Amino acid sequence: MNTPSIKTTFEFTEEMKGYLSQNAQAFADGYDKGKQEGHHFMFHLTIRTDDLDDFVTADAHECAAIGYVESNLIGGRREVEKGVFNLFVDSADKNRRQMLYRLFFTTAKGKKLTLSGAKQIQDNPGLDIWADTTTLFTNLFAGHVDAAKESKAKTYATGVLHIEPADFAVQLTTFKTNADTLPAKALAFEKFGKLFLGSLWEVYKPKFSTKMDAFERAIPIFTTEGVKDADITTHPFTTVDKLGLSLLRFKRKPSKDVVVLVPGLTAASDMFIMPENYNLVSYLLDHGFSDVWTMDGRISNRYYYNLRRNNYNVDDLALYDNPAAIETVRKAVGDDARIHVISHCFGALSFAMSLFGKATTGVRSVITNGVALTPHIHFLAKLKLLFGPFLTDYVLGVEYLNPYWRREPGFAPGKVLAHLVSALHRECDSPECHMLSFMWGYGFPVLYSHENLHEVTHRRVGDLFGGVSVNYYRHVLKMINSGNAAVKYNPKDPKYRALPDNYFEHAASINTPVLFVAGQDNQLFLDSNIKCFERLEKIVPGRHQLHVFPKYGHADVIIGKNADQDIFPRFVEFIKQNCN
């Protein structure tokens, strides 16, 4: 008779401590506010697997997390009713793995909560292994929430937890196994050690390859095939400063509520009509908004204006492009139609400036994604804004920054730069993705989370986000240096006299409601829209709204493969609130 084998168990204890706040949406802000408010938070967990072999070999590396959480936010010490821990889970980035925590518990007042935390283990420039493995970005959600439902969950508190050095020293003494002989114990520790240290080595080992993936265009450039069953027409218009621009109209039937979509710098209508996704235009058409327009202004990559040196700034978009576009729509739909705007990135920044600068009127509601009147960026991104324009114009001597530089034939300074950029970006093999991160801030990547993109979308980001000249950077830098506020680039230039020097000047008198949208993991404009909402809330309490989407970054709020499930319903909800 065969004796059933005894499975090897393995466990260790971990304590993490930090601060959370109910008055914050961004992780760092939650830590700082929680500290000011005295909302210390900690957990004490025994991480345990009852089958070490299965834990080591399974892709999810999942085991139980048993213990308690403690904070005055939740009524003291509360038992973890169900806890799950995942060690070194693969991510969509080639050089990043995650440690994931999900703890279900109930507060002293009977409110069910979920702690969802992630350690991001990624090899970025600098020595970051200690910070990566001891920093937990933490959300508390109302209810017991599975990972797939976080985007629709209500955030209860946000912040950051850390393993303190003294606690880590204690943690090293808590590793245990049920193996009953010394060789068996040694084997158990060896198996766990190979997984843990081997995973760290795979992430942080030296890498010198700058491999470039193969490129074959899967989606035609500037195609409209992503929108079905709509009459598609082009509507050219001319700005006061004599630029020819255009709008695309997607119409199924006349509507009293018309939606205009405004893309960001170097993007275009294409980000709203992508064939590989259930895109935003199609979603709006299918959910009661039968007349949708997309704008291609001077910052659109459907035009060549970005591909030469120029002196355009964001005031030009606010004063010339946006008012002319809305006037064109108004003439087509009539005076009694309600116009709603959904804007992204520089389109959101410029449209907020148009609205609050009183250059654009007659809009019923506005949604801004990523940024509005308070641009806030990473310190290293600010250094790029400080030195990048000079180096681009006077050292490299190039007309514009091009995400396709590395694939171009021949030799040029831009191609050398693209190779150097790729050497620092190991998260994927797309040189276009690397260059876009270089062009737009600091992150790996900057514009989106790879997890949220369809593979086809990732391969075509160079088409979706084109080249750009650098004078716009100078204007953003001035805003950053002006207290993170949208200000006029050149107040002495008489052609901008119709605009305020500071775009908050008329904030109290702007009655158009705005939904400020932010991805909680936005690596480009960070918590810009959170700050904008908070600043306006002090001026006009209750007029505007804020929604922060966990696990989303910047552009993936619009182009993400699951945005139709996670994001767009909130857009429709807000617009319908203002359809009267």
N, C-alpha and C positions, 0 to 999 in steps of 0.2 A: 504494500500500500504506500502510495506516494505521500510524503508529508508536505503540506502546502508551505511554500516559501514565505518567510516573514518579510514584509516590505520595510525598507529602511526609512525612518522618519528623520527630519532635519528641521531645526528651528534656531532662531536668534531673536533677540529683543532690540527694539529700536525706539528711541524717544526723539521727537522733533518739537521745537518750540518757536514761537514767533508771535505775530500780531495780525488780527483780522479786523475789518471794519464793515459795518452795514452802510456806511456813507461813502463807499468807493466802488468803482467798477474795474479799475486797473490794479494789477497785482501790487506793484511798488507803492502806489498811492494808498492801497488798502493797508499795507504794512505801516506806512508812515502815519496815517490817520489812526489806525488801531493803536499804535504806540502812544500817540497823543491822548487818545480817549481812554487808555488804560485797559484795552481789550486783549489781554494776553491769551494765547491759545496754545495748547499742546496736546500731543497724544503719546500714549505709551502702548506699544503693540508688540505682541509676540508673532513673528512671521513664521508660519509653520506649514510644512508639507508632510503628508502621511505617506508619500511615495516619492522618494528622492529621484529615482530613475525616471519616472514619468515627468516630474518637474523639470529635470535637466533636458530631456529630449523633446518635450512639447514646445511648439513655437511660442505659445503664450506665456510659458514659464510662470504659471499661476499657482498661487497657494493662498491659504487663509491668513487673515490679519485679525488677531484676537486681542482685545484689551479695552482701553477706555480713551475718551477725549475729555478735555477739561478746559473750561473758560467761563467767565462771567456772562458771556454772550448766550450761553446755553443753560445757565443755571447750575454751574459747578461741574463736578465730575459725572460723566454719563457713559454707560457701558456701550460698547460697539455691539450692536445686535447682529450684524453681518458685515464682514470685512473681507476684501479681496485685494491681493497685492500681485503685481506682475513685474518681473525682473527682466530688464534689458529687452523689451519688446522692440522688434524692428519697426522703423518708421518709413515714410516715403522718401526721406533723405538718405543718401548712401552712407553718410558719416554721422548719423544720429540714431540713438536708441533712447527708449524711455523707461522709466520706472513709474508705474501707475498705482495709485491708491484709490480705493472706493470704499467708504465706510458709511454704513447706515446706522443711525442712532436717533434717539428721541430726547428733546429738551425736557427740563424739569416741568415745563408747562404743558407737556404733551404734544409738542410740535415735532413732526417727523422731519429730519434733515439728512442730507447726504454730503459727506466730504468727498470731493473729487480733486485729487492732487496729481501733479506730474513733475518728475525730475527730467530735465532735458539733457541728455548725455551726448554732447556734440563737440567735435574737435574744431574749434575756431582758433584764429590767431591768438597767441598768448597762452599762459598757463591757467587753464580753467577746469582741470579735472576735479579739484577739491570743491570748487563752487558748484559745478554741475552735479556732483554726486551727493551734495548735502543741502541743496536748495529745492524746496517743494513749492511750486506755484499752486495756490490753493483757492478753490471756490467752495462755499457752502450753498447748496441748493435746497429750496423748499421741497419737502416730500422725499420719498425714496426713489431716486432717479437713476435709471440705467444710462450707460454712456451714449447710446444712440438717441436719447431724448433730451440731452443737455441743452441743445440749441433753443428748445421751447420752454425750458425750465426757468423758474423765477430764482434769481440770485438772492441769497439771504445775507451773505457776507463774503468778502474777498481779502486776500492778503498773501503773505509768504511765511513759510516755516523753514527753520534751519536745524541741522544737527550741530550742536556745539561741540568743540573739541573734547571737552571733558566727558560728555555723553558718548562720543564716539569711542573713547578709550574704554568706557564701561561696556559698550556694545560688543567690542572684540572679545570680551570674556564670557559672552552669553551663548555662544554657538554650542548646540547640543545635538546628539543623535542617539537613537535607541540601539545602535549596533553594540553587541555585547562583548566583542573581543577587540583588542587593540588594533590588529590589522584591519578589521572591518570598520572600526572608527576612522582609521587613517584613510581608508578607501572612500568613505562618505565625505570626509573633509576634502579629499582630492577632487572628487566629482564636483562638489560645489565650488571649490576654488578654481577649477578649470573653467567652469561657466562664468564665474564672476570676473576673474582676472583675464580670461581669454576674451571676454566681451569688451572689457576696457582696452585691451591691446588692439582689438579690431577697430575700435573707434579712434584711438589716439596714436596708433603707430605711425611713424613717418611715412608720408606718401609724396612721391615726386611726379607721379603721372599726371598729365593734363590731357587725358583722353577726351576726344571729341566724338559725340555720337553721330551716326549717319543721319542725313537730312533728306527727306523726300516729302514734298508738300502734299498733305492729305486733303486740305480744304482750300479751294480757290481763294485768292486774295479778293477782298471786297465783294464777296458773294452775298446774295440775299436769299439763298436757298434754305436758310434756317427758319424762315417764316412761311408757313403754308396758309392757303385759303385767305389771302388778303390782297387787296388792290395796292400795289406798291408804286409810288410816284416820287419823283425828285422835284424839290422846290428850291431853286437858286435864290439867293438874296445878296445884296451888296451892303457893306458897312459904310459908315460915314467917312472912314479913312481909306475907302476905295479898295477893299478886298472882296473878291468873289467867294462866297461861302454857300452852303446848302443844307437842306434838311431832307431826310427820307420820311415818307409818310406811309404807314401801314394801316389800311382802313378796311374794315368789314362792313360797317354801316355808320351813319351819322350818330354822334354821341354828344350829350351836353357836358360830359366830363372827358376832357382831352388830356393825354399824358405826353410830356416832352422829356426825352432822356438826353442828358448832357454828359459826354465822356470826359476823361481826364487828358492831361498833356501827353501827346504822342499816341493816344488811343483814338478810337473812332467809333462810328455807329456799329462797327463789327463786334464790339464787345457785348452788345445787347442782342445780337441776332445770330449767335454761334450755332451752327448746325449740329455739333456734337452734344449739345446740352438742350434741356428744356429751357430755352433762353427767356430773358425778361420780357421782350416784346411779345413773344408767343404766350407767355403766362398772363400778361395783362389782357391780351386779346381774348383769351379763354376765360377770363374771370371778370367780365363785365365792362371792360374798357376797350371799345371797338375802334378807337381812333388814336393811334400811338405814333409819335414822331421821334426821330433821332436826329441829333444835331451834329454837324461837322463844321466846326469853327476853324480859326487859324491854327489851333493847336492839334487838329486832327491829322493823323497820318495818311488820310485820303488826299491831303494837299501837300505841296512841296514847301510851304512856308517855314516848317521846322528845319529844313535841310539846307539852310544857308544862314550865315551870320545875320542877326537882326537886333534891333533895339526894343522889341516888343516886351511888355511886362504885363502883369496880371490886371492892371488898370485898363489896358486896352481891351481885354476880354470883357471886363465889367462894363465899360462905357460903350463899346462898339458892337461886339459879337452878340452877347446875350440879348440886349434890347432889340437888335435887328431881327434876331431869330424869333423872339416872342411876338414881335409885331407881324412877322410873316405868317406865323401860325394864327394869330388873331384875325388877320384879314381873310384867311381861308375858312375858319370855323365860325366866325361871327361874334358879335359883341356879347351874346347871351351865353356862350359856352364858358365853362369853368376850366381853366388851365392849371394842371398840376405838373410839377417838375420833380424828376428824380435825377440827381447829379452825383458825379463821382470824382474824387481826387481834385485836380486843378479845375475841373468843371464845377465841382462843389465849392471850392474856394472862390472862384470867380463869380459863380452865380449868387453865393451869399453876399459877396461884395456888391453885385448889381442890385440885389434886393435891399440890403441895408444901406446902400449908398443912394437909394431912390432913383437909380438909373432904369430899373425895370419895375413896372407896376402891372396890376391886373392879373396877378397870379394867385390862385386860391390856396395852394399848399406847396411845400417844398420838402424834399427829402435830400439830405446831404450825407454822402458816405465818406468817412475817413477824415475829413477836414472841413472847416468852414471859416470862421473868423479868428481862430487862435492856433495857427500852426505851431506844433511842438515836435521836435525831432531829437534823435540821439546825438550826443556830443560829438561823436566821430563823424556823423553826417553833417553836422555844422562845420566841421573842419573842411569837408569837401566843398561846401558852399563858399567857404572863405577863400580857398585856394584854387578850386577847380576851374572857375571861369577864366582866371588869368592863365593857368597852365594850358587850358584848352585853346584859348585864343592866341596866346603869345609864345608858348613853348612848343606844344605839339603842332600848332598852326593848322588845326583842322576846322572845317566849317561847322561840324556838328558831331555829336557822339552817336555811334551806330552800333546797335546790338549785333549786327551781322559782320562786323569787322573781321572776326577770326576766320570766317568762311570765304572771305573775298580773295580772289586770285592776286598774285604778285606780292610786293612788299610795300608797306606803308607804316608810318608811326602808329596809326590806330591799330593795325594788326599786331604789332609788338605789344601794345598796351593790353589788347584783348587776351594775349597769351599769358601775360603777367597776372591779369585778373583771374583767369581760369586756374592758375596755380594756387590761388588762395581760396577758391570756391570748390570744395570737394563734395558738396551735397548732391550734385547730379553731374551728368556728362553733357549738358546743354550749354554751349558757350553763349548763346543768346540770353539764357536765364542768368548766367554769371554777369554778363555786361549790364543787364537791367538792374541787378542788385547793386552793381558799381555806380550806375547812373542815378539811382534813386534812394540813396540812404545808406544805412548800415544794417546788415543782416544776412542770413545764410539759409534761405533767400530772403529778400526784402518784400517783394510785392504781394506774396501769397504764401499759403502753406501748401507744400506739395501734396499733402494728403487730400486736399480739397479739389485738386485739378484732375480732369480727365486726361489720360495720357496724350490724346490727340491735341488737347489744349496746350499741354506743356511743350509739345514739339513745335507749336506754332506761335509761341509767345513773341518771337521776333517780328511776326506779321501783325500781331494784335497791338504791340507796343513798339512803335518805330523809333527813328532817330530824333534827336533834339539838339537845337542850339542852346546856349547856356545863359542867355541874359535873364531868363525867368528865374534862374537860381539866385541872381543878385537881388531880385525883389523879395524872394522868400527869406533870404538872409536878413534883409532890412526888417521884415516882420518879426523874425526871431529876436533880433536885437532891440526891437521896440516893445518888449514885454510880451512877446508871443501874441501880437495883435496885428490884424490886417490894417496896414497903413498905406497911404499913397506913396508911390515910388519916387516921384519928383514933384513935390508940392508947388514948386516955382514955375512949372510948365503950364502956360495958360490953357492949353487944349484939354487939360484935366480939371479945369476949374469947377465943373459941375459935380465933381465927386468930393466927398469929405476927406480931410486929411487922415482922419481915423474913422474906420467904418463902424465903430460902435456909437458914433455921435448921434445917430437917429434911432438907436435900438428901441427906445421906449415907445416910439410912434409907429413901428412896423407891426402891423396886425396880422400879417400872414403867418400862420403856424408852421413851424419847422420841426421835422423829425430828424434829430441828429443820430446817425448810425455809426457804430464803431465795432470793428472786430477786436476782441480782447487781446489778440496776439498781433496787432498791427505793428509791423516793424518799420514802416515808413513814417507815418505821422503819429505814432504812439497813441497817447490819450487825448489828442487834439480836440476831438468832438466832445469828449467828456468835459474838458475844460471850458469849451465854448458854451455848452449847455449850462454848466454851473455859473458861469459869468452872467449869462442872460437871465438865468433864474433869479438872480439878485436884482436885476433891473425890472423884469416883467414876470413875476412868479406865476407859474401855471400856464403860460402861453405856449410854450414849446415842449417837446418830448425828447427823451433819450432812450435808445435801445442799444445795448452792448451784446454782441453775439459771441459766446464762448467758442474757442477752437477755430475762430476765423481770423484772418489777417486783414489785408487791404483790398486788393482787387478781387480776391476769391469771394468776397461778399456779392459780387456781380457775376463773375465768370465761373464760380465754383460748380462742380458737377452735381452737388445736392442743394444748390441755392434755392431751387424751386420748392424744396421741402422745408428748408431751414430759415430762409431769409424772405423770399418774395411774399409769403402770406402776411408778414408784418407790414410790408409796403402797402399791400392792398387794403389791409385793415385801416391804416392811417389815412389813405386817400379817401376811403369810403366815409370816414369820420368827417370829412370836409367836402362832401358832395351835396351841399345844400346852401 
